[in-house]
Structures are given as C-alpha cells and as structure tokens.
Amino acid sequence: MSVNEIKTFAVKQAGFEIVAELHRASQDITILFTGGDVPHYGVATVVSANQVLQSYRFASRPGHHHEEYVLTERLGKIIQPALQGNGVIIAGVHVNDITSEQMQATFKMTDELGQQIKKWLLTHPVAKPHETFAK
C-alpha cells in the first residue's frame, strides 16, 4: 500500500453503517471511523505498539463532549498488537434518536471492524523505510 492509497472497511447493523477508512504512511496509519446519520469528527485517539492510548474529545455542544472515545479506544486496543508504527483514530458516529439496540450494535460493529483491520494489518505488513537524519 502506498502513501496515497486508502483501504475501506464497513459494517452495517441495526439500520446504520459504520465505515473505517485506513490511510497508511510508511508504517504509520490513520483511521477515519465514521457513520450513522451524521458522520463527523468528534474524537481523536492516538495509539502505538508500546504506549497507552490517549484520546482528545472535542466539545459537541455547551457542557458536553463527544463520546466516541469509547469506540476509538476499543478499536485501538484491538489493533494495537498489529501496529508497526503509530496510529491515529479520528471518529464520529451519530445515530439520530439512537435506540438501546443500536447503541449495543455500535460496540459489536466496532469489534468486527477492529478484527478486520487487525487481520488486514497482519497480512499486509510494510517494510521499515530507510531513514537518514541531518547531522
């Protein structure tokens, strides 16, 4: 996979879809994780093979922050063992008037997408690039 290629994963359940677009730059990845009625970017989570996940939550409305970190951190923990470098997961999944069934489906969908991404990363490793630095 070159720097400009994108690998797309998608799953549909409970009347809505979540899409994960994986972008790779050398051994690093970015995943855009969006879906529902109002896809957006509300949370960013950073992950690497040997560090604790960290999330940043944007404000969603006065007094509230986006909650997708529960999905991004779940996804990050699934893919973490397959990472060769750094990862950034940017997410926003909003289902209007979400039901309890749909809420539970988001966790199952995240797990399914995480397993698909992990499998793909393990079967499509990238050689470590040759880097030189200024002296």
Residue pairs with C-beta under 8 A, 6 or more apart in sequence:
1 7
1 24
1 124
1 126
3 24
3 25
3 26
5 24
6 21
6 22
6 23
7 21
7 22
7 24
7 120
8 19
8 20
8 21
8 22
9 19
9 20
9 21
9 22
9 113
9 116
9 117
9 120
10 17
10 18
10 19
10 20
10 113
11 17
11 18
11 109
11 112
11 113
11 116
12 18
13 105
13 108
13 109
14 99
14 101
14 102
14 105
15 102
16 35
16 36
16 37
16 95
16 102
16 105
17 35
17 36
18 33
18 34
18 35
18 36
18 93
18 106
18 109
18 110
18 113
19 32
19 33
19 34
19 35
19 39
20 31
20 32
20 33
20 75
20 113
20 116
20 117
21 31
21 32
22 29
22 30
22 31
22 117
22 120
23 29
23 30
23 31
23 32
24 126
26 85
26 126
26 129
27 84
27 85
27 126
27 128
27 129
28 85
28 86
28 87
29 83
29 85
29 86
29 87
29 88
29 121
30 87
30 88
30 89
30 90
31 75
31 87
31 88
31 89
31 90
31 117
32 41
32 90
32 91
33 68
33 71
33 72
33 75
33 89
33 90
33 91
33 92
33 93
33 113
34 40
34 41
34 91
34 92
34 93
35 93
35 109
36 93
36 94
36 95
36 96
36 98
37 94
37 95
37 96
38 92
38 94
38 96
39 92
39 93
39 94
40 92
40 94
41 58
41 90
41 91
41 92
42 57
42 58
42 60
42 66
42 67
42 68
42 91
42 92
43 55
43 56
43 57
43 58
43 66
43 67
43 68
43 69
43 71
43 72
43 90
43 91
43 92
44 55
44 56
44 72
44 88
44 89
44 90
44 91
45 53
45 54
45 55
45 56
45 69
45 72
45 73
45 75
45 76
45 88
45 89
45 91
46 53
46 54
46 55
46 86
46 87
46 88
46 89
47 53
47 76
47 79
47 80
47 83
47 86
47 87
47 88
47 89
48 80
48 83
48 85
48 86
48 87
49 80
49 81
49 83
49 84
49 85
53 73
53 76
53 77
53 80
55 69
55 72
55 73
57 65
57 66
57 67
57 69
58 65
58 66
59 65
59 66
60 66
66 92
68 91
68 92
68 93
71 91
71 93
71 106
71 107
71 110
72 89
72 90
72 91
74 107
74 110
74 111
74 114
75 89
75 110
75 113
75 114
75 117
76 87
76 89
78 111
78 114
78 115
78 117
78 118
79 87
79 114
79 117
79 118
79 121
80 87
81 118
82 117
82 118
82 121
82 122
83 121
84 121
84 125
84 126
84 128
93 106
95 102
95 106
